[in-house]
Amino acid sequence: MNPLKYLQAYPSSLQEQVRQMITQDRLGDYLRQRYSQRHDVQSDKALYSYAQGLKQEHLRNAPNIDKVLFDNRLDLTHRALGLHTAISRVQGGKLKAKKEIRIAALFRDADPQFLRMIVVHELAHLKESDHNKAFYQLCEYMQPGYQQLEFDLRLYLTYRDLPPPERH
């Protein structure tokens, strides 16, 4: 298993720096220094309100969200930290699509910046379905410093996967 599986898209020089931080037992300190808080969004209802607030602030013209919830079944091995789905149903003679956002349950206990980054990411999919330049520009608009947060979140996930003796 590659201990840097969340960082594979980054340059090898950056991956080497992370390996050195792990070897020198500095990764946990780095993360604790920057992300030591815990948010208070603990229920699905609170998460829905939180996401709606961000949508209202930045994406007023985007489609409505029908459901937002923490999901215990999202699989990190497939890099699913959050999902956005449109569920289509026929009601009467009309086709109705319901938009849902699911956030991995591990973000219940995460730093507020990580929760915001994931929610912003999923909200951006309401306007941009692909991970293209416009998508990342929208993420950066909604969350300045988005790219650094995404990288640090990947460091956090890497740290969580380390064997306990390497995690201090």
N, C-alpha and C positions, 0 to 999 in steps of 0.2 A: 504494500500500500504506500503510495506517495504521500508523505506528510504535508506536502504543499499542493494538494489537489485543488484547493480553492484559488490558487495563484498561478495556475498553469498558463493563463493568457498573458501574464506579465513577463517582461524581459528577464533573461537568466541572471543578469547582474542584480536585479532587484530580489529575485528569489534567493540568490546567494546571501544577500544582506539579511534576509529573514532567517535563513538557516543559521547564520552567525548569531543572530539575536537569540534563537532557540538554544544553540550550543552554549552561549554565554549566560543563559537563564535570564534574559532581559525582556523577552516578549511580554510576559505577564505584567511586569512593571510598567512597560510602555502603555499597555492597554488600561491598567488601573489608573495611571496618571491622567489619561485623556477621557476615559469613559467609566467613571466610578459611581454614577448615579443610577437610580432605578425609577422608571416612570410609574405613574399611578393609573394607567389605562389597563385595568385588569379583567374587565368583563367584555363580552361581545357587544353589548349595548354601548359601553364606553368607547370601544374601538370603532363602532359604526359612527358615533358622534364625532370622534376625532377625525376619521376619514372624510366625513361630510364637511367638517369645518375647513379642512385643507382643500377639498374640491371647490367649496364655495369661494374660498379666497383666491384660488388660482385658475380654476377650470369651470367657470360658471356655465359655459355653453356645452360642456361635455355631457354625454348621456348620464342619466341618473343611476345611482348605485342602489340596488335593491337589498343587498345583504353584504355585511362585512363581519368576519369572525376569525377567531383564533382556531387553528386546525392542528390537532395532535397527529394527524396522519401524513402531513407533508413530509416528504422524504428528502433529507439533505443529500443523500448519495446521488440524487438526480439534480442537485442544485436548485431545488424548489424551496425558496424561502418565503415565497408568496405566489399566489395564483390569481389571475383574473379570468373569469369565465363569463360567457353569455349562454344562458340556457334558454332554448327556444321551445315554446309550447303553443299548441293550437288551442285557442279558447273561442268557442263559437266558430265563426268563419274567419277569425283573424289569427295571425301569427304574432305572438308576444315574446319578446326576448327580455330576460331578466339578467342584469349584470351583477356578478358576485365577485367579491375579493376575499381571499383566504390568506391569512398570515400564519406562518409557522408558529406553533405554541411556544417555542423557545424564546420568542421576542416578548413574552409576558414579563420576563425577568431581565430584560436587556436595558441598556442605557437609552434614555429618551431619543438621542440622536439616531440610534440604530433603528428604533421603531419608526421614526419619521422617515428615514431614508427608504425603508421597505414600503411604507404606505405611499410615499411619493412615487416610487418606482411603479407600483401597481396602478396608481391613479393615472400616471403618464400613458399607460396602455389604453386608457379610454380614448385618447386622441391618436396615439401612434402604436400600431400593433407590433411593429418590428423594433429590434434593438439597433436602430440606425442613428445617424447624426442628429436628426430632428428629435428623436426620442431622448437622447442624452442632453440636448440643449434644453428641452422641456424640463427634464429632471433638475438640471442646474438652475433653471429659472425658479422652480418651486422650492429648491433646497440649495442655496449657494454652498459651494464646497462639496457638492454631491460626490464627485469622483474620489476625493480623499476619504469621505465617509464609506463609500463602497469598498475601497481598498482596505480601510481599517476594519470593516466588518468581515472581510475575508481573512484578515489577520486574527480576528476574534474567533472565527470558526476553526481556523487552523489551530489556535491555542486550545480550544475545547477538545479537539481530537488528539492532542498529545497525551501520551501515557502519563498517569499521575505523578511519577517521580520527576518528570520533566516540567510539570505544571506547578509553579510556586507562586 
